[in-house]
Amino acid sequence: MKILRRLIIFILIISLLFFNDILQSILSMELEGFNNIFPRVHREDVIEISSKYKEQVKNLLAIEKGETSIEVPLATISKEDSLSLPEDGVFEDPNLLKEYLVEQLINLEEVIVVRYYGDLTMEDLMEIGRSATEDSQVLEGYKGGNIHIEALEKNKTMTIESNFKMTKEEKAQINEFIRLWVAQNISQEMGDEEKVKSIHDFIILQNQYNEGDENHQSAGYSVYSPGSILFGEGGVCEAYAYLFYKMALATGLEAIVVRGIAQPDSESSGFNHAWNMVKVDNIWYYIDLTWDDPVTKDGRDVLRYDYYLKSNEYMSTTRTWNKEEYPPAPYDYPHNYIQKIDKS
């Protein structure tokens, strides 16, 4: 048994040394020749790989001498032994990888490090990372960040460092407020449209449009966060849209955050804007709480229903967006609600 073990280690060492010789041959080329033959390979990467293989030879020799406390790098461990369980942080399924990233980003994890084993390229993994940061639930809290990927053959490590619009404590506060509000204001007997109107009116009565200070803060809360409406001094369209989205989901409604370019009149060049879609009695409608809570010249507070449960056609008169990304909304919802001045 001992002889067989030594034979296996000897074969591994010879193989690693042979591969290292190839790397050293590559490194011995003149820089110009190296770049011509390997236009997409960085010389520094070859040096790094070479040093890793030298380290592996050192580790194998240490094992042979009985120094088993030395940790063997990932590349020398069998795939079956340690790379198959997502619970260990190593993913082979791209879908599971994205689901994990989305979950971590929703939970406002500032640094996420995951390992992947497989045939996806670094560009493929980068796209998975970007896609996770653009998930609608992630965008509630995600502000921006960086994605970094390191690779050694099929073994790749992705690191996502993120900044968020809110803290974990603030998100917990928001969720708890919504839970209590729903328990106190929404009953099982209410229909879909009644729930929508209750949420619409509450948010507008609660909020006053506010772009915040020079740091986009409203009484200590980001103006892009629902917290600026619930606990601060008001927020912008994104805060309206995500608060409506979260409250609608909490009542059992289906809702979506929509992003596009608003053009309130023919003279406007357009600006980024966020609003919502909500399903009422199995039909999708658009709703824009920000524009139902206008900033008036005389400073009076207004609650209106001009953008309450509207169709594609109606909303298209004041904005543009990629309609193919969202469900069709063929109708305006019939209602007789009237505008309220001073929100009374």
C-alpha positions, -999 to 999 in steps of 0.1 A, spaced: 0 0 0 28 23 9 46 15 -24 15 23 -44 10 56 -25 46 66 -33 42 56 -69 10 78 -72 28 108 -56 58 102 -79 36 103 -110 19 134 -98 52 152 -92 66 142 -126 33 155 -143 35 188 -124 72 193 -132 65 185 -169 37 211 -170 60 236 -152 87 230 -178 61 240 -205 53 271 -186 89 280 -182 94 276 -219 66 300 -225 81 325 -201 115 323 -218 101 337 -250 108 373 -259 79 395 -249 69 403 -285 69 367 -295 49 358 -264 22 383 -272 20 372 -309 15 335 -300 -7 341 -270 -26 373 -276 -52 367 -249 -29 354 -222 -12 378 -198 25 369 -191 18 377 -154 -9 350 -153 15 324 -166 40 334 -139 13 330 -113 2 296 -125 38 285 -126 43 295 -90 12 277 -79 24 244 -95 57 248 -78 39 251 -45 19 220 -53 51 200 -59 63 212 -25 31 201 -8 32 167 -24 68 161 -12 57 172 23 29 147 23 54 120 13 76 129 42 45 127 66 41 164 70 3 161 65 -5 194 82 3 214 51 -29 224 32 -31 212 -4 -44 238 -28 -78 234 -44 -64 223 -78 -50 191 -62 -82 181 -45 -107 159 -65 -138 175 -78 -160 148 -63 -145 153 -28 -150 190 -24 -165 209 -53 -200 194 -56 -219 209 -26 -232 245 -30 -235 245 8 -197 245 9 -196 276 -13 -186 258 -45 -211 259 -73 -214 240 -105 -249 250 -115 -250 286 -128 -287 289 -119 -280 280 -82 -251 304 -83 -273 333 -94 -300 324 -69 -274 325 -41 -260 358 -52 -295 374 -54 -304 361 -19 -272 375 -5 -277 409 -22 -313 410 -10 -299 404 25 -276 434 20 -243 415 23 -216 439 15 -189 413 5 -199 381 -11 -172 355 -21 -182 323 -39 -163 296 -58 -174 280 -90 -161 249 -108 -170 244 -144 -167 254 -180 -182 289 -178 -158 316 -188 -149 346 -167 -171 367 -190 -200 343 -184 -196 346 -146 -193 383 -148 -227 384 -166 -242 362 -139 -229 387 -113 -242 417 -132 -276 400 -137 -279 393 -99 -273 430 -91 -300 440 -115 -327 417 -100 -358 438 -91 -357 428 -54 -320 435 -52 -324 470 -66 -345 480 -36 -314 482 -16 -285 480 -41 -266 512 -48 -236 500 -67 -204 480 -64 -177 460 -80 -174 424 -93 -140 407 -94 -132 372 -107 -100 351 -103 -95 319 -122 -73 289 -122 -84 265 -150 -120 255 -141 -118 268 -106 -130 304 -103 -136 327 -74 -161 356 -77 -161 385 -52 -189 411 -52 -184 442 -31 -215 463 -28 -228 496 -14 -264 498 -4 -291 525 1 -300 512 35 -286 493 64 -298 458 75 -314 474 105 -333 499 84 -346 472 61 -358 452 91 -376 484 103 -393 489 70 -404 452 68 -418 454 104 -436 486 97 -452 471 66 -462 439 85 -479 459 112 -496 483 87 -510 454 67 -523 437 98 -541 469 109 -554 481 75 -560 452 52 -587 426 57 -594 393 40 -627 407 27 -610 434 7 -607 431 -31 -576 437 -51 -585 473 -60 -594 482 -24 -560 471 -14 -543 491 -41 -562 523 -32 -554 518 5 -517 515 -2 -518 544 -28 -535 568 -5 -514 559 25 -481 564 8 -491 598 -7 -506 610 26 -474 599 43 -449 614 19 -439 646 3 -415 645 -26 -380 654 -14 -347 652 -32 -329 655 1 -296 672 10 -263 672 -10 -258 636 0 -293 626 -11 -303 621 26 -337 628 41 -335 630 79 -307 603 78 -324 581 52 -315 577 16 -341 595 -6 -341 563 -28 -351 541 1 -387 534 13 -373 544 48 -372 581 36 -410 580 33 -418 560 64 -392 575 88 -376 604 71 -389 636 55 -398 622 21 -381 606 -9 -380 604 -46 -398 583 -72 -377 552 -65 -387 553 -28 -424 556 -38 -421 527 -63 -403 503 -40 -425 511 -10 -456 504 -31 -440 472 -44 -432 459 -10 -466 468 5 -485 453 -24 -466 420 -21 -473 420 16 -511 422 10 -509 393 -15 -510 414 -47 -487 409 -77 -466 440 -84 -436 451 -104 -412 481 -104 -410 497 -138 -381 519 -149 -380 542 -179 -377 578 -191 -404 603 -181 -413 631 -205 -441 652 -189 -443 676 -218 -430 681 -253 -403 706 -241 -388 681 -217 -357 662 -227 -367 633 -203 -353 620 -171 -350 587 -153 -382 576 -135 -396 547 -116 -433 537 -112 -452 504 -108 -474 478 -123 -500 459 -102 -524 431 -110 -561 437 -102 -586 409 -107 -561 392 -130 -555 423 -152 -523 443 -151 -523 481 -148 -498 508 -144 -497 531 -114 -475 561 -106 -477 573 -70 -450 600 -75 -471 618 -102 -502 614 -81 -484 633 -54 -473 664 -73 -451 692 -61 -473 723 -65 -462 759 -70 -481 772 -40 -469 744 -17 -503 728 -12 -504 690 -8 -524 672 -34 -537 636 -36 -549 627 -71 -556 597 -92 -544 608 -127 -520 579 -129 -540 553 -110 -544 519 -127 -538 530 -162 -531 513 -196 -501 512 -218 -517 537 -241 -523 562 -214 -489 560 -198 -472 562 -232 -482 599 -235 -458 609 -208 -430 584 -208 -410 558 -227 -399 523 -214 -392 489 -228 -428 475 -229 -416 441 -240 -401 435 -206 -435 440 -188 -469 424 -191 -495 441 -213 -519 466 -197 -547 470 -222 -572 489 -201 -577 519 -177 -595 509 -145 -629 526 -142 -632 547 -110 -647 580 -99 -621 591 -73 -616 628 -72 -585 649 -64 -580 660 -29 -563 693 -20 -542 695 12 -546 657 14 -576 662 36 
